[in-house]
Amino acid sequence: MPNDLLGWQSRYIELITRLTGLEGRPDLVPPGLVLEDASNHDELAFLKRERICFAAVGVQPAVGVSSGLVITPAANTLTIVTAISVSKATAGFVQILLSDANEFTNLVASFGFFRDTRSGLLAVARPSTLVSVHSTAGGLPVSPGYRRVGVAANITTFVPISPIVLKGTVGIINVNAVRLGVFNETLNEQLDVGVDWYERGVEPEELVL
């Protein structure tokens, strides 16, 4: 990676300054320091302006409803989903769906938490990413499917995924927010869902490939 941190890499300035003490020289990356690496420790995320978060919800639906959890990135934000776990009372299937056309309706607001307590008190601090539950009306949504997973009864199943990048609406660019939903194919059954993600602000230039 180039040593110049004055452009799109500016979110690393605080990380470099605090780790090296080179105040006023954040453009100088010390030899051996890797800025992007899947093995990076979570405690460095805070200094890279990445907020690590989670939601864990038991969704009990009304009659005839597909229980589910929906993650929606906020404006000017990237939400990167890194892990999903599910559990339900009967053997069956759970679907991981993606939507950028508002297929996810009948949602009720819920909330997530920060996994790094430096981001704020657990009781009041909330991620920018919106968390909603599907519990009041509606069957399984019809939208692009990312993964369909068979689960055993009463056993927590970790869904095998690669990180999923969800983009919020950004600046003046007309970009629909991309949402992720975890839904139970069995109607009128509680679904316990856990989702881990991290979020960070995004510049419009990052969306131009």
URRA-V139915 format. One line per field, one symbol per residue. ss: DSSP state (@ for helix, = for strand, . for the rest). A space follows every 10 residues. Layout:
ss->???
This chain:
ss->.......@@@ @@@@@@@@@@ .......... .......... .@@@.@@@.. =========. .......=== ==....==== ========.. .========. ......===. ..==..@@@. .........= ====...... ....====== =.....===. ...====..= ..=.....== ====...... ========== =..@@@@..
